[in-house]
Amino acid sequence: MSRGPPRVSWVDLLLTAIAPIVWGSTYLVTTELLPADRPLLAAVMRALPAGLLLVALGGRLPRGAWWWRMAVLGVLNIGAFFYLLFVAAYHLPGGVAALILSSQPVIVLILGTLLLGRAFVPVQLLACVLAVAGVGLVALQPGARFDGVGIAAGGAGALSMALGLVLSKRWGRPSGVGVMTYTGWQLGIGGAVLLPVMLLGEGLPAGLSAANWMGFGYLSVIGALLAYALWFRGIERMPALSLSFLSLLSPLSAALLGFVYLGQGLGPTQLLGAACVVGAVVLAQTRDAAIAASDPSS
């Protein structure tokens, strides 16, 4: 008699969690190291160099239907998401941007039902409510600035990444293609799509400082190559909804880095919010959630 799908291993959970923790540093790096008002340049420099390197090392290109699938995933997971993320980061405080992006699990819950034919259980709805409340407590500081462009970009970014995650679960990975090559395809396509838009919309900067190059290098190697390889590995091993809750670790990381490096407040309210977020992540990994979010197409 079947006992349901196996639990996600702690190794897979911890390795995948590294990705959103690293992504939480994007807000600090953007505001402190990158040139001002250059979201397209930031997105291209984060994605394209790492993507081209991985494709060259893999020595393999997509075939057949995987060309258009990679184009869709490259735009959703990388191109559109990176651009919208940097727009939100430039227009909003990191905490506010993180709060808006925390709506991703709710979107994944809805898309999983529509596109994967997956039912959901009350514990997942509870986890979504707890997650949004927790991120709100962590991220929203007194006098937080709200900007219409930033809010719209953050919401669109959450939708883009959620749809990319669900489609990645639905399509899987081509047989015989390693996760690093698969990651390179998406980073390369996403960066290549953004490149002409960047050249037309922003143009090339007159010059870049050493700090700028340091920021781009960190975001490309650590924030893209390493983090996305771990994230796409996790997509194959974890239910989509459970995976999306791990993205909530990003605002926790952003808040902690803001506290350490920028002197931003981290009082009892933020600690309560952090506990709520951790609770939501744990709820998303319970056996009932895993069963509801798994086969046949999770």
C-alpha positions in Angstrom: 0.0 0.0 0.0 1.4 3.4 -1.0 2.2 5.7 1.9 2.3 8.8 -0.4 5.3 10.6 -1.8 8.6 10.7 0.1 9.5 13.7 2.2 11.9 16.2 0.8 15.4 15.4 2.1 17.1 17.9 4.4 20.1 18.0 2.1 17.9 19.1 -0.9 16.0 21.6 1.4 19.2 23.2 2.7 21.0 23.4 -0.6 17.9 24.9 -2.4 17.5 27.4 0.5 20.9 28.9 -0.3 19.5 30.4 -3.5 16.9 32.8 -2.0 19.3 33.6 0.9 21.8 34.8 -1.7 19.1 36.6 -3.6 18.3 38.6 -0.5 21.6 40.3 -0.9 20.5 41.7 -4.3 18.9 44.8 -2.7 22.1 45.7 -0.7 24.4 45.1 -3.7 22.1 47.1 -6.0 21.9 50.2 -3.8 25.5 50.1 -2.5 27.6 48.9 -5.5 25.8 49.2 -8.8 25.5 52.4 -10.9 22.3 54.3 -10.2 19.2 53.9 -12.4 20.5 51.1 -14.6 18.1 48.2 -14.0 18.6 46.8 -17.6 22.3 47.0 -17.4 22.2 45.2 -14.0 19.9 42.5 -15.3 22.1 41.9 -18.4 25.3 41.8 -16.4 23.9 39.4 -13.9 22.6 36.9 -16.5 24.5 37.0 -19.8 28.1 36.4 -18.7 27.2 33.5 -16.5 24.9 32.0 -19.1 27.4 32.1 -21.9 30.1 30.6 -19.7 27.8 27.7 -18.7 26.7 27.1 -22.3 30.3 27.1 -23.5 31.3 24.6 -20.8 28.3 22.4 -21.5 29.0 22.3 -25.2 25.3 21.7 -26.0 22.3 23.7 -27.3 18.6 23.0 -26.9 17.0 20.8 -29.6 13.5 20.6 -31.0 10.7 21.8 -28.8 13.2 22.7 -26.1 14.2 25.8 -28.0 10.8 27.5 -27.5 10.5 26.0 -24.0 13.9 27.5 -23.0 12.9 30.8 -24.6 9.7 30.9 -22.4 11.6 29.8 -19.3 14.5 32.1 -20.0 12.3 35.1 -20.2 10.1 34.2 -17.2 12.8 33.0 -14.8 15.6 35.3 -15.9 15.0 38.1 -18.4 11.6 39.5 -17.3 12.2 38.6 -13.6 15.6 40.2 -13.4 14.5 43.4 -15.0 11.4 43.7 -12.8 13.4 42.8 -9.7 15.9 45.6 -10.4 13.2 48.1 -11.2 11.6 47.3 -7.8 15.0 47.4 -6.1 15.7 50.9 -7.5 12.2 52.3 -6.8 11.5 50.7 -3.4 13.3 50.0 -0.1 14.5 46.4 -0.1 11.9 45.4 2.5 9.0 46.8 0.6 10.2 45.1 -2.6 10.6 41.8 -0.8 7.1 42.1 0.7 5.5 42.4 -2.8 7.6 39.5 -4.1 6.5 37.4 -1.2 3.2 37.0 -2.9 4.8 34.3 -5.1 3.6 31.3 -3.0 0.0 32.5 -3.4 0.4 32.8 -7.2 2.1 29.3 -7.3 -0.8 27.9 -5.4 -3.3 29.2 -7.9 -1.2 28.4 -11.0 -0.5 24.9 -9.7 -4.2 24.3 -9.5 -4.8 25.6 -13.0 -1.8 24.3 -14.9 -0.8 21.2 -12.9 -4.2 20.0 -12.0 -3.1 19.9 -8.3 -5.5 20.2 -5.4 -4.5 22.1 -2.3 -5.2 21.7 1.4 -6.1 24.2 4.1 -2.6 24.0 5.6 -1.2 25.5 2.4 -3.6 28.5 2.6 -2.6 29.0 6.2 1.0 28.9 5.2 0.4 31.6 2.6 -1.4 33.9 5.0 1.4 33.4 7.6 4.0 34.0 5.0 2.7 37.3 3.8 2.0 38.5 7.4 5.5 37.5 8.4 7.2 39.3 5.5 5.2 42.3 6.2 6.4 42.4 9.8 10.0 41.9 8.7 10.1 44.3 5.8 7.9 47.2 6.6 9.7 49.9 8.5 8.1 53.1 9.9 7.9 55.6 7.1 8.5 53.0 4.4 8.3 54.6 0.9 5.8 53.2 -1.6 6.3 53.9 -5.3 3.7 53.0 -7.9 6.3 51.9 -10.5 8.2 49.8 -8.0 5.0 48.1 -6.7 3.9 47.3 -10.2 7.3 45.9 -11.1 7.5 43.8 -7.9 4.0 42.3 -8.5 4.8 41.5 -12.1 8.2 40.0 -11.0 6.4 37.7 -8.5 4.0 36.6 -11.3 6.8 36.0 -13.8 8.9 33.8 -11.4 5.9 31.9 -10.2 4.8 31.0 -13.7 8.4 30.1 -14.6 8.6 27.8 -11.6 5.3 26.0 -12.4 6.2 25.6 -16.1 9.6 24.3 -15.1 7.9 21.6 -13.0 5.6 20.7 -15.8 8.2 20.4 -18.5 11.1 19.1 -16.4 14.6 19.0 -17.9 15.8 17.4 -21.2 17.1 13.9 -20.9 20.9 13.8 -20.7 21.3 17.5 -20.0 23.0 18.5 -16.8 21.6 21.1 -14.4 24.5 23.5 -15.1 23.9 23.4 -18.9 20.1 23.8 -18.2 20.9 26.8 -16.0 23.2 28.3 -18.7 20.5 28.0 -21.3 18.1 30.0 -19.3 20.6 32.6 -18.1 22.0 33.0 -21.6 18.6 33.4 -23.3 17.3 35.7 -20.6 20.4 37.9 -20.8 20.3 37.9 -24.7 16.7 39.0 -24.7 17.5 41.9 -22.4 20.7 43.0 -24.2 19.1 44.9 -27.2 16.5 46.4 -24.9 19.3 47.6 -22.6 21.3 49.1 -25.5 18.3 50.9 -26.9 16.7 52.0 -23.6 19.8 52.8 -21.5 22.8 52.7 -23.7 26.3 51.8 -22.4 27.6 53.7 -19.4 30.4 56.1 -19.8 32.5 54.2 -17.3 32.2 51.7 -14.4 34.0 52.0 -11.1 35.8 49.2 -9.3 32.8 48.9 -6.9 30.4 48.6 -9.9 32.5 45.7 -11.4 32.6 44.1 -7.9 28.8 44.3 -7.7 28.3 42.9 -11.2 30.8 40.1 -10.5 29.0 39.0 -7.3 25.6 39.1 -8.9 26.7 37.1 -11.9 28.8 34.4 -10.3 27.1 34.0 -6.9 23.7 35.5 -7.5 23.1 33.9 -10.8 25.4 31.0 -11.7 25.6 29.4 -8.3 22.2 30.4 -6.9 20.2 29.4 -10.0 22.0 26.1 -10.4 20.9 25.2 -6.9 17.4 26.6 -7.5 16.8 24.6 -10.7 18.2 21.5 -8.9 15.6 22.1 -6.2 12.8 22.4 -8.7 13.5 18.8 -9.8 13.4 17.5 -6.2 10.8 19.5 -4.4 7.0 20.2 -4.9 6.5 23.6 -6.6 4.6 25.1 -3.7 7.0 24.0 -1.1 9.8 25.4 -3.2 8.1 28.7 -3.6 8.0 29.1 0.2 11.7 28.9 0.3 11.8 32.2 -1.7 10.5 33.8 1.5 14.0 33.4 3.0 15.1 36.2 0.6 13.4 39.1 2.6 14.8 37.6 5.8 18.2 37.7 4.3 17.6 41.2 3.0 16.5 42.4 6.4 19.5 40.8 8.2 21.9 42.3 5.8 20.3 45.7 6.1 20.6 45.4 9.9 24.3 44.4 9.8 25.5 46.7 7.0 23.1 49.6 6.9 22.1 49.9 10.5 18.4 49.3 9.7 16.2 48.3 12.6 15.6 44.7 13.6 13.4 44.8 16.7 10.8 42.5 18.3 8.3 43.1 15.4 10.9 42.0 12.8 11.8 39.0 14.9 8.2 38.0 15.2 7.8 38.3 11.4 10.9 36.2 10.9 9.3 33.5 13.1 6.1 33.7 11.1 8.1 33.2 7.8 10.0 30.3 9.2 6.7 28.8 10.4 5.2 29.2 6.9 8.2 27.4 5.3 7.9 24.6 7.8 4.1 24.3 7.2 4.8 24.1 3.5 7.0 21.0 4.0 4.5 19.0 6.1 3.4 15.7 4.8 -0.1 16.9 3.8 1.3 19.7 1.8 3.8 17.4 0.1 1.1 15.0 -0.9 -1.1 17.7 -2.3 1.7 19.3 -4.2 3.3 16.2 -5.7 2.5 13.7 -8.4 1.3 13.3 -10.9 2.7 16.6 -12.1 4.0 18.7 -9.2 
